[in-house]
Each structure stands twice: as C-alpha cells, then as structure tokens.
Amino acid sequence: MLLKAGFRLVRSKGSHRVYIKENKRVVVPFHTGRILHPKITTQVLKAVETDKRD
C-alpha cells in the first residue's frame, strides 16, 4: 500500500521497515506470519490518505 502511494523503502533494521516520501516517514514492524496491530494499520492508512490530499 505504501509503495503504491509513492513511498519508498529506505531501510530495514531488525524487524522494522522505514518508508519515506518527501518529508513523511512511516515505520512499520515486519514479522513474517504475523498480523499487524490495528493501530499500526490505522497509522499507515492515515499516512497514505494525508499524502493523497497534499
């Protein structure tokens, strides 16, 4: 979802991935086989939606 919105994967350290687009940074935990917590999903959706408005 972030990649489709124009964010790019900047780095991956441990179990976290950092995506950046212009001045917005989104850090997403990445654990194979686990579902993201709803709060994290909401944060990602907000980042994508606010980016579309700008």
mmCIF file of the N, C-alpha and C atoms, coordinates in Angstrom:
data_MODEL
# 
_entry.id   MODEL 
# 
loop_
_atom_site.group_PDB 
_atom_site.id 
_atom_site.type_symbol 
_atom_site.label_atom_id 
_atom_site.label_alt_id 
_atom_site.label_comp_id 
_atom_site.label_asym_id 
_atom_site.label_entity_id 
_atom_site.label_seq_id 
_atom_site.pdbx_PDB_ins_code 
_atom_site.Cartn_x 
_atom_site.Cartn_y 
_atom_site.Cartn_z 
_atom_site.occupancy 
_atom_site.B_iso_or_equiv 
_atom_site.pdbx_formal_charge 
_atom_site.auth_seq_id 
_atom_site.auth_comp_id 
_atom_site.auth_asym_id 
_atom_site.auth_atom_id 
_atom_site.pdbx_PDB_model_num 
ATOM 1   N N  . MET A 1 1  ? 0.828  -1.176  0.000  1.00 0.00 ? 1  MET A N  1 
ATOM 2   C CA . MET A 1 1  ? 0.000  0.000   0.000  1.00 0.00 ? 1  MET A CA 1 
ATOM 3   C C  . MET A 1 1  ? 0.885  1.257   0.000  1.00 0.00 ? 1  MET A C  1 
ATOM 4   N N  . LEU A 1 2  ? 1.898  1.264   0.833  1.00 0.00 ? 2  LEU A N  1 
ATOM 5   C CA . LEU A 1 2  ? 2.786  2.420   0.891  1.00 0.00 ? 2  LEU A CA 1 
ATOM 6   C C  . LEU A 1 2  ? 3.555  2.605   -0.417 1.00 0.00 ? 2  LEU A C  1 
ATOM 7   N N  . LEU A 1 3  ? 4.015  1.508   -0.985 1.00 0.00 ? 3  LEU A N  1 
ATOM 8   C CA . LEU A 1 3  ? 4.753  1.600   -2.239 1.00 0.00 ? 3  LEU A CA 1 
ATOM 9   C C  . LEU A 1 3  ? 3.874  2.130   -3.370 1.00 0.00 ? 3  LEU A C  1 
ATOM 10  N N  . LYS A 1 4  ? 2.636  1.700   -3.405 1.00 0.00 ? 4  LYS A N  1 
ATOM 11  C CA . LYS A 1 4  ? 1.705  2.188   -4.425 1.00 0.00 ? 4  LYS A CA 1 
ATOM 12  C C  . LYS A 1 4  ? 1.409  3.671   -4.247 1.00 0.00 ? 4  LYS A C  1 
ATOM 13  N N  . ALA A 1 5  ? 1.494  4.166   -3.017 1.00 0.00 ? 5  ALA A N  1 
ATOM 14  C CA . ALA A 1 5  ? 1.234  5.576   -2.726 1.00 0.00 ? 5  ALA A CA 1 
ATOM 15  C C  . ALA A 1 5  ? 2.462  6.445   -2.997 1.00 0.00 ? 5  ALA A C  1 
ATOM 16  N N  . GLY A 1 6  ? 3.560  5.837   -3.435 1.00 0.00 ? 6  GLY A N  1 
ATOM 17  C CA . GLY A 1 6  ? 4.743  6.606   -3.773 1.00 0.00 ? 6  GLY A CA 1 
ATOM 18  C C  . GLY A 1 6  ? 5.822  6.626   -2.711 1.00 0.00 ? 6  GLY A C  1 
ATOM 19  N N  . PHE A 1 7  ? 5.598  5.941   -1.605 1.00 0.00 ? 7  PHE A N  1 
ATOM 20  C CA . PHE A 1 7  ? 6.631  5.842   -0.574 1.00 0.00 ? 7  PHE A CA 1 
ATOM 21  C C  . PHE A 1 7  ? 7.695  4.873   -1.073 1.00 0.00 ? 7  PHE A C  1 
ATOM 22  N N  . ARG A 1 8  ? 8.906  5.039   -0.571 1.00 0.00 ? 8  ARG A N  1 
ATOM 23  C CA . ARG A 1 8  ? 9.959  4.090   -0.941 1.00 0.00 ? 8  ARG A CA 1 
ATOM 24  C C  . ARG A 1 8  ? 10.580 3.512   0.322  1.00 0.00 ? 8  ARG A C  1 
ATOM 25  N N  . LEU A 1 9  ? 10.978 2.267   0.212  1.00 0.00 ? 9  LEU A N  1 
ATOM 26  C CA . LEU A 1 9  ? 11.619 1.590   1.339  1.00 0.00 ? 9  LEU A CA 1 
ATOM 27  C C  . LEU A 1 9  ? 13.033 2.126   1.455  1.00 0.00 ? 9  LEU A C  1 
ATOM 28  N N  . VAL A 1 10 ? 13.327 2.780   2.578  1.00 0.00 ? 10 VAL A N  1 
ATOM 29  C CA . VAL A 1 10 ? 14.634 3.393   2.780  1.00 0.00 ? 10 VAL A CA 1 
ATOM 30  C C  . VAL A 1 10 ? 15.589 2.421   3.447  1.00 0.00 ? 10 VAL A C  1 
ATOM 31  N N  . ARG A 1 11 ? 15.095 1.766   4.493  1.00 0.00 ? 11 ARG A N  1 
ATOM 32  C CA . ARG A 1 11 ? 15.952 0.811   5.187  1.00 0.00 ? 11 ARG A CA 1 
ATOM 33  C C  . ARG A 1 11 ? 15.111 -0.181  5.954  1.00 0.00 ? 11 ARG A C  1 
ATOM 34  N N  . SER A 1 12 ? 15.770 -1.270  6.294  1.00 0.00 ? 12 SER A N  1 
ATOM 35  C CA . SER A 1 12 ? 15.145 -2.307  7.093  1.00 0.00 ? 12 SER A CA 1 
ATOM 36  C C  . SER A 1 12 ? 16.152 -2.685  8.167  1.00 0.00 ? 12 SER A C  1 
ATOM 37  N N  . LYS A 1 13 ? 15.759 -2.499  9.419  1.00 0.00 ? 13 LYS A N  1 
ATOM 38  C CA . LYS A 1 13 ? 16.662 -2.813  10.522 1.00 0.00 ? 13 LYS A CA 1 
ATOM 39  C C  . LYS A 1 13 ? 15.915 -3.696  11.504 1.00 0.00 ? 13 LYS A C  1 
ATOM 40  N N  . GLY A 1 14 ? 16.442 -4.854  11.739 1.00 0.00 ? 14 GLY A N  1 
ATOM 41  C CA . GLY A 1 14 ? 15.772 -5.784  12.642 1.00 0.00 ? 14 GLY A CA 1 
ATOM 42  C C  . GLY A 1 14 ? 14.420 -6.168  12.083 1.00 0.00 ? 14 GLY A C  1 
ATOM 43  N N  . SER A 1 15 ? 13.381 -5.910  12.844 1.00 0.00 ? 15 SER A N  1 
ATOM 44  C CA . SER A 1 15 ? 12.042 -6.291  12.400 1.00 0.00 ? 15 SER A CA 1 
ATOM 45  C C  . SER A 1 15 ? 11.217 -5.060  12.025 1.00 0.00 ? 15 SER A C  1 
ATOM 46  N N  . HIS A 1 16 ? 11.869 -3.958  11.651 1.00 0.00 ? 16 HIS A N  1 
ATOM 47  C CA . HIS A 1 16 ? 11.151 -2.746  11.267 1.00 0.00 ? 16 HIS A CA 1 
ATOM 48  C C  . HIS A 1 16 ? 11.604 -2.283  9.892  1.00 0.00 ? 16 HIS A C  1 
ATOM 49  N N  . ARG A 1 17 ? 10.654 -1.767  9.127  1.00 0.00 ? 17 ARG A N  1 
ATOM 50  C CA . ARG A 1 17 ? 10.950 -1.210  7.819  1.00 0.00 ? 17 ARG A CA 1 
ATOM 51  C C  . ARG A 1 17 ? 10.557 0.259   7.817  1.00 0.00 ? 17 ARG A C  1 
ATOM 52  N N  . VAL A 1 18 ? 11.412 1.080   7.239  1.00 0.00 ? 18 VAL A N  1 
ATOM 53  C CA . VAL A 1 18 ? 11.183 2.517   7.219  1.00 0.00 ? 18 VAL A CA 1 
ATOM 54  C C  . VAL A 1 18 ? 10.892 2.944   5.781  1.00 0.00 ? 18 VAL A C  1 
ATOM 55  N N  . TYR A 1 19 ? 9.745  3.596   5.596  1.00 0.00 ? 19 TYR A N  1 
ATOM 56  C CA . TYR A 1 19 ? 9.326  4.097   4.300  1.00 0.00 ? 19 TYR A CA 1 
ATOM 57  C C  . TYR A 1 19 ? 9.295  5.618   4.362  1.00 0.00 ? 19 TYR A C  1 
ATOM 58  N N  . ILE A 1 20 ? 9.736  6.270   3.269  1.00 0.00 ? 20 ILE A N  1 
ATOM 59  C CA . ILE A 1 20 ? 9.759  7.732   3.238  1.00 0.00 ? 20 ILE A CA 1 
ATOM 60  C C  . ILE A 1 20 ? 9.212  8.228   1.907  1.00 0.00 ? 20 ILE A C  1 
ATOM 61  N N  . LYS A 1 21 ? 8.482  9.335   2.007  1.00 0.00 ? 21 LYS A N  1 
ATOM 62  C CA . LYS A 1 21 ? 8.055  10.077  0.818  1.00 0.00 ? 21 LYS A CA 1 
ATOM 63  C C  . LYS A 1 21 ? 8.088  11.537  1.208  1.00 0.00 ? 21 LYS A C  1 
ATOM 64  N N  . GLU A 1 22 ? 8.959  12.289  0.514  1.00 0.00 ? 22 GLU A N  1 
ATOM 65  C CA . GLU A 1 22 ? 9.181  13.702  0.808  1.00 0.00 ? 22 GLU A CA 1 
ATOM 66  C C  . GLU A 1 22 ? 9.534  13.870  2.290  1.00 0.00 ? 22 GLU A C  1 
ATOM 67  N N  . ASN A 1 23 ? 8.694  14.535  3.070  1.00 0.00 ? 23 ASN A N  1 
ATOM 68  C CA . ASN A 1 23 ? 9.018  14.758  4.492  1.00 0.00 ? 23 ASN A CA 1 
ATOM 69  C C  . ASN A 1 23 ? 8.242  13.834  5.418  1.00 0.00 ? 23 ASN A C  1 
ATOM 70  N N  . LYS A 1 24 ? 7.596  12.820  4.882  1.00 0.00 ? 24 LYS A N  1 
ATOM 71  C CA . LYS A 1 24 ? 6.809  11.889  5.707  1.00 0.00 ? 24 LYS A CA 1 
ATOM 72  C C  . LYS A 1 24 ? 7.545  10.568  5.852  1.00 0.00 ? 24 LYS A C  1 
ATOM 73  N N  . ARG A 1 25 ? 7.608  10.094  7.094  1.00 0.00 ? 25 ARG A N  1 
ATOM 74  C CA . ARG A 1 25 ? 8.280  8.831   7.389  1.00 0.00 ? 25 ARG A CA 1 
ATOM 75  C C  . ARG A 1 25 ? 7.299  7.917   8.102  1.00 0.00 ? 25 ARG A C  1 
ATOM 76  N N  . VAL A 1 26 ? 7.249  6.672   7.662  1.00 0.00 ? 26 VAL A N  1 
ATOM 77  C CA . VAL A 1 26 ? 6.386  5.677   8.282  1.00 0.00 ? 26 VAL A CA 1 
ATOM 78  C C  . VAL A 1 26 ? 7.251  4.476   8.648  1.00 0.00 ? 26 VAL A C  1 
ATOM 79  N N  . VAL A 1 27 ? 7.199  4.083   9.910  1.00 0.00 ? 27 VAL A N  1 
ATOM 80  C CA . VAL A 1 27 ? 7.936  2.914   10.382 1.00 0.00 ? 27 VAL A CA 1 
ATOM 81  C C  . VAL A 1 27 ? 6.927  1.799   10.624 1.00 0.00 ? 27 VAL A C  1 
ATOM 82  N N  . VAL A 1 28 ? 7.161  0.667   9.975  1.00 0.00 ? 28 VAL A N  1 
ATOM 83  C CA . VAL A 1 28 ? 6.219  -0.450  10.063 1.00 0.00 ? 28 VAL A CA 1 
ATOM 84  C C  . VAL A 1 28 ? 6.950  -1.680  10.602 1.00 0.00 ? 28 VAL A C  1 
ATOM 85  N N  . PRO A 1 29 ? 6.423  -2.282  11.667 1.00 0.00 ? 29 PRO A N  1 
ATOM 86  C CA . PRO A 1 29 ? 7.022  -3.534  12.142 1.00 0.00 ? 29 PRO A CA 1 
ATOM 87  C C  . PRO A 1 29 ? 6.758  -4.636  11.121 1.00 0.00 ? 29 PRO A C  1 
ATOM 88  N N  . PHE A 1 30 ? 7.733  -5.483  10.909 1.00 0.00 ? 30 PHE A N  1 
ATOM 89  C CA . PHE A 1 30 ? 7.597  -6.544  9.925  1.00 0.00 ? 30 PHE A CA 1 
ATOM 90  C C  . PHE A 1 30 ? 7.982  -7.867  10.555 1.00 0.00 ? 30 PHE A C  1 
ATOM 91  N N  . HIS A 1 31 ? 6.979  -8.692  10.788 1.00 0.00 ? 31 HIS A N  1 
ATOM 92  C CA . HIS A 1 31 ? 7.191  -10.019 11.358 1.00 0.00 ? 31 HIS A CA 1 
ATOM 93  C C  . HIS A 1 31 ? 6.495  -11.019 10.444 1.00 0.00 ? 31 HIS A C  1 
ATOM 94  N N  . THR A 1 32 ? 7.257  -11.888 9.830  1.00 0.00 ? 32 THR A N  1 
ATOM 95  C CA . THR A 1 32 ? 6.702  -12.868 8.911  1.00 0.00 ? 32 THR A CA 1 
ATOM 96  C C  . THR A 1 32 ? 5.664  -13.732 9.611  1.00 0.00 ? 32 THR A C  1 
ATOM 97  N N  . GLY A 1 33 ? 4.503  -13.839 8.991  1.00 0.00 ? 33 GLY A N  1 
ATOM 98  C CA . GLY A 1 33 ? 3.460  -14.702 9.509  1.00 0.00 ? 33 GLY A CA 1 
ATOM 99  C C  . GLY A 1 33 ? 2.600  -14.086 10.604 1.00 0.00 ? 33 GLY A C  1 
ATOM 100 N N  . ARG A 1 34 ? 2.823  -12.812 10.931 1.00 0.00 ? 34 ARG A N  1 
ATOM 101 C CA . ARG A 1 34 ? 2.026  -12.166 11.975 1.00 0.00 ? 34 ARG A CA 1 
ATOM 102 C C  . ARG A 1 34 ? 1.205  -11.040 11.373 1.00 0.00 ? 34 ARG A C  1 
ATOM 103 N N  . ILE A 1 35 ? 0.075  -10.781 11.971 1.00 0.00 ? 35 ILE A N  1 
ATOM 104 C CA . ILE A 1 35 ? -0.832 -9.741  11.510 1.00 0.00 ? 35 ILE A CA 1 
ATOM 105 C C  . ILE A 1 35 ? -0.483 -8.433  12.220 1.00 0.00 ? 35 ILE A C  1 
ATOM 106 N N  . LEU A 1 36 ? -0.537 -7.323  11.470 1.00 0.00 ? 36 LEU A N  1 
ATOM 107 C CA . LEU A 1 36 ? -0.269 -6.022  12.072 1.00 0.00 ? 36 LEU A CA 1 
ATOM 108 C C  . LEU A 1 36 ? -1.347 -5.643  13.070 1.00 0.00 ? 36 LEU A C  1 
ATOM 109 N N  . HIS A 1 37 ? -0.949 -4.970  14.112 1.00 0.00 ? 37 HIS A N  1 
ATOM 110 C CA . HIS A 1 37 ? -1.892 -4.461  15.105 1.00 0.00 ? 37 HIS A CA 1 
ATOM 111 C C  . HIS A 1 37 ? -2.772 -3.411  14.437 1.00 0.00 ? 37 HIS A C  1 
ATOM 112 N N  . PRO A 1 38 ? -4.050 -3.344  14.783 1.00 0.00 ? 38 PRO A N  1 
ATOM 113 C CA . PRO A 1 38 ? -4.950 -2.365  14.160 1.00 0.00 ? 38 PRO A CA 1 
ATOM 114 C C  . PRO A 1 38 ? -4.471 -0.918  14.265 1.00 0.00 ? 38 PRO A C  1 
ATOM 115 N N  . LYS A 1 39 ? -3.770 -0.554  15.328 1.00 0.00 ? 39 LYS A N  1 
ATOM 116 C CA . LYS A 1 39 ? -3.251 0.811   15.451 1.00 0.00 ? 39 LYS A CA 1 
ATOM 117 C C  . LYS A 1 39 ? -2.209 1.103   14.373 1.00 0.00 ? 39 LYS A C  1 
ATOM 118 N N  . ILE A 1 40 ? -1.372 0.128   14.080 1.00 0.00 ? 40 ILE A N  1 
ATOM 119 C CA . ILE A 1 40 ? -0.354 0.304   13.049 1.00 0.00 ? 40 ILE A CA 1 
ATOM 120 C C  . ILE A 1 40 ? -1.028 0.443   11.686 1.00 0.00 ? 40 ILE A C  1 
ATOM 121 N N  . THR A 1 41 ? -2.009 -0.381  11.434 1.00 0.00 ? 41 THR A N  1 
ATOM 122 C CA . THR A 1 41 ? -2.741 -0.306  10.175 1.00 0.00 ? 41 THR A CA 1 
ATOM 123 C C  . THR A 1 41 ? -3.393 1.059   10.009 1.00 0.00 ? 41 THR A C  1 
ATOM 124 N N  . THR A 1 42 ? -3.974 1.589   11.067 1.00 0.00 ? 42 THR A N  1 
ATOM 125 C CA . THR A 1 42 ? -4.603 2.912   11.031 1.00 0.00 ? 42 THR A CA 1 
ATOM 126 C C  . THR A 1 42 ? -3.569 3.990   10.735 1.00 0.00 ? 42 THR A C  1 
ATOM 127 N N  . GLN A 1 43 ? -2.393 3.905   11.327 1.00 0.00 ? 43 GLN A N  1 
ATOM 128 C CA . GLN A 1 43 ? -1.343 4.874   11.077 1.00 0.00 ? 43 GLN A CA 1 
ATOM 129 C C  . GLN A 1 43 ? -0.894 4.857   9.615  1.00 0.00 ? 43 GLN A C  1 
ATOM 130 N N  . VAL A 1 44 ? -0.770 3.677   9.056  1.00 0.00 ? 44 VAL A N  1 
ATOM 131 C CA . VAL A 1 44 ? -0.377 3.559   7.650  1.00 0.00 ? 44 VAL A CA 1 
ATOM 132 C C  . VAL A 1 44 ? -1.453 4.161   6.753  1.00 0.00 ? 44 VAL A C  1 
ATOM 133 N N  . LEU A 1 45 ? -2.706 3.853   7.026  1.00 0.00 ? 45 LEU A N  1 
ATOM 134 C CA . LEU A 1 45 ? -3.797 4.410   6.229  1.00 0.00 ? 45 LEU A CA 1 
ATOM 135 C C  . LEU A 1 45 ? -3.836 5.932   6.317  1.00 0.00 ? 45 LEU A C  1 
ATOM 136 N N  . LYS A 1 46 ? -3.623 6.481   7.492  1.00 0.00 ? 46 LYS A N  1 
ATOM 137 C CA . LYS A 1 46 ? -3.601 7.941   7.653  1.00 0.00 ? 46 LYS A CA 1 
ATOM 138 C C  . LYS A 1 46 ? -2.465 8.561   6.851  1.00 0.00 ? 46 LYS A C  1 
ATOM 139 N N  . ALA A 1 47 ? -1.305 7.931   6.864  1.00 0.00 ? 47 ALA A N  1 
ATOM 140 C CA . ALA A 1 47 ? -0.156 8.452   6.121  1.00 0.00 ? 47 ALA A CA 1 
ATOM 141 C C  . ALA A 1 47 ? -0.447 8.464   4.624  1.00 0.00 ? 47 ALA A C  1 
ATOM 142 N N  . VAL A 1 48 ? -1.066 7.418   4.133  1.00 0.00 ? 48 VAL A N  1 
ATOM 143 C CA . VAL A 1 48 ? -1.382 7.337   2.708  1.00 0.00 ? 48 VAL A CA 1 
ATOM 144 C C  . VAL A 1 48 ? -2.460 8.342   2.341  1.00 0.00 ? 48 VAL A C  1 
ATOM 145 N N  . GLU A 1 49 ? -3.488 8.456   3.164  1.00 0.00 ? 49 GLU A N  1 
ATOM 146 C CA . GLU A 1 49 ? -4.589 9.370   2.865  1.00 0.00 ? 49 GLU A CA 1 
ATOM 147 C C  . GLU A 1 49 ? -4.169 10.831  2.953  1.00 0.00 ? 49 GLU A C  1 
ATOM 148 N N  . THR A 1 50 ? -3.386 11.208  3.947  1.00 0.00 ? 50 THR A N  1 
ATOM 149 C CA . THR A 1 50 ? -2.947 12.608  4.046  1.00 0.00 ? 50 THR A CA 1 
ATOM 150 C C  . THR A 1 50 ? -2.007 12.947  2.907  1.00 0.00 ? 50 THR A C  1 
ATOM 151 N N  . ASP A 1 51 ? -1.284 11.961  2.419  1.00 0.00 ? 51 ASP A N  1 
ATOM 152 C CA . ASP A 1 51 ? -0.395 12.184  1.287  1.00 0.00 ? 51 ASP A CA 1 
ATOM 153 C C  . ASP A 1 51 ? -1.199 12.454  0.017  1.00 0.00 ? 51 ASP A C  1 
ATOM 154 N N  . LYS A 1 52 ? -2.307 11.786  -0.146 1.00 0.00 ? 52 LYS A N  1 
ATOM 155 C CA . LYS A 1 52 ? -3.154 11.991  -1.329 1.00 0.00 ? 52 LYS A CA 1 
ATOM 156 C C  . LYS A 1 52 ? -3.764 13.386  -1.339 1.00 0.00 ? 52 LYS A C  1 
ATOM 157 N N  . ARG A 1 53 ? -4.058 13.943  -0.173 1.00 0.00 ? 53 ARG A N  1 
ATOM 158 C CA . ARG A 1 53 ? -4.667 15.268  -0.083 1.00 0.00 ? 53 ARG A CA 1 
ATOM 159 C C  . ARG A 1 53 ? -3.693 16.385  -0.421 1.00 0.00 ? 53 ARG A C  1 
ATOM 160 N N  . ASP A 1 54 ? -2.395 16.148  -0.149 1.00 0.00 ? 54 ASP A N  1 
ATOM 161 C CA . ASP A 1 54 ? -1.390 17.202  -0.377 1.00 0.00 ? 54 ASP A CA 1 
ATOM 162 C C  . ASP A 1 54 ? -1.131 17.450  -1.840 1.00 0.00 ? 54 ASP A C  1 
# 
